[in-house]
Amino acid sequence: MNLKLAFLVLALATTLGPLGLEGQVRPPGGMRQRQQLERRVEQGFARLVQAQLDLPPEQLSSLQEVMQSFREDRQAVNQAQAALRYRLGDPGLPDLTDDAAKEILAEMIRVQEAEVDLYRREQAQLLTVLSPNQLVRFYRLREEWGRRIQEMRQPGGPRGPGGGGPSVGGPLGSGWGS
């Protein structure tokens, strides 16, 4: 089975298999279901990473600990990026004063710098667990996994009309960040 097909099968099986229609209609307890979905996505990604990088369980555990240690920072950067996208989508944007526009431009730089800083710190820690070759492959897997999840969220995607269902909090859920 080729790598792309393996991703698709694993992504669909871990996120859609047991959900059925419950992902399209949010009954009470939606937060619990979201957490369960996040866990299934994380577990599926962990299995994929372990298999593709040929990691022993101890190394996988160390990798998960490193990724978990950056979770709050990653969420903060993701929230700052979302807030910035929201501000840039404001219908009143053309009526900004120059001072307000300068504030937005400065915020854009701060958010990008925070993302680069996070990436550098995360990479340094990941290199204590993975070889450079494994880390490059891990980044590729993480990017492809995140893209698959985004595709599933799209209207008319694998979930059918109406699209994606619950968000998984970033492309890879809570423990694997992106």
Buried (B, 14 or more C-beta within 10 A) or exposed (E): EEEEEEBBEBBBEBBBEEBEEBBBEEEEEEEEBBBBBBBBBBEBBBEBBBEBBEBEEEBBEBBBEBBBEBBEBBBEBBEBBEEBEEBEEEEEEEEBEEEEEEEBEEBBEEBBEBBEEBEEEBEEBBEEBBEEEBBEBBBEBBEBBBEBBEBBBEEEBBBEEEBBBBEBBBBBBBBBBB
